[in-house]
Amino acid sequence: MSTRDDRHRDAHCHTNAYGKVRPAPDCHDIAPPMTPRLFRFLMNLWPPFLFAGIRLRALSADWRQARVELRMRPWNRNYVGTHFGGSLFAMTDPFWMLLTLRALGRDHIVWDKAGTIEFVKPGRGTVHADFALDDATVAGFRAATADGDKHLHWFETDVVDSTGEVVARVRKQLYIRRKRERVAQSAGGDASTR
């Protein structure tokens, strides 16, 4: 008969091939520390970006700003000779989540929840998208999730061509929540200081 502690352990641990019980990794805790330069290099080799022609051109040292570029190539054009819409959406896909996750740290869970794209005009040549996460937005996320509640936030990003004209407008919604064990730890800390 399994006890509550066994069930709790089984929910948070797994047994490897050698029979040793190891903690199950939290998906947000398995990433090793990484510099923005190394991350940019690896993202540019990531097959979904590499084969679509998407390049992470800049990532700030504080992980708060990024620039992504998409150059037109024969393999990423659509039937009518303009940028494939899936590539325009893909070039903006992970960045709000990544910048927010890095800004909030390991105490929070951040996921992409929804996304939309509006095609404003046909995209040709090189297009780019800029992302900038400011301190006020991050502080708002911390305040909204301090008690462990989820927070949903929409970001809007314009994909622009070399003349500065908007080609597409992408909206991404993030799900943000402080990890429950962090909320419990801070609540226990508050109680012990009273």
BELNORLIN-V191876 format. One line per field, one symbol per residue. phi: phi as a letter, one per 30 degrees, with the letter a starting at -180 (. if undefined). psi: psi as a letter, one per 20 degrees, with the letter a starting at -180 (. if undefined). burial: 1 if it has 16 or more other C-alpha atoms within 10 Angstrom, else 0. A space follows every 10 residues. Layout:
# BELNORLIN-V191876
phi = ???
psi = ???
burial = ???
This chain:
# BELNORLIN-V191876
phi = .dcedddddd dcbbcddcid dbdddddccc ddebdedded edddcdeede ddidbddbbd dcicbbbbbb cdbedcccdc iceddddddd dceddddddd ddddiddbcb bdcaabbcdd adcbicbbbc bbccdddddd ddddcecjdd bcbccbbccb cdciddcbbc cbcccbadde dddddddddd dddd
psi = pqrhhggggh hjrqpaijjp pqpppphiji prppqhgggg ghhiipghgg iijppohqoq hjkiqqpqqo qprhikqahj jrpphhhggh higihhgggg ghhhaiiqpp qphrqqppog rppqbpqrpq poorhhgghh ggghjhjiqq ppppqppppq aiijqpgqpp pppqppqpph hhggghghhh hii.
burial = 0000000000 0010000000 0000000000 0000010001 0011000010 0111110110 0011111111 1100011000 0111101110 1110111011 1011001111 1100101000 0011001111 1010000000 1101111101 1100001111 1000011111 1111111110 0110000000 0000
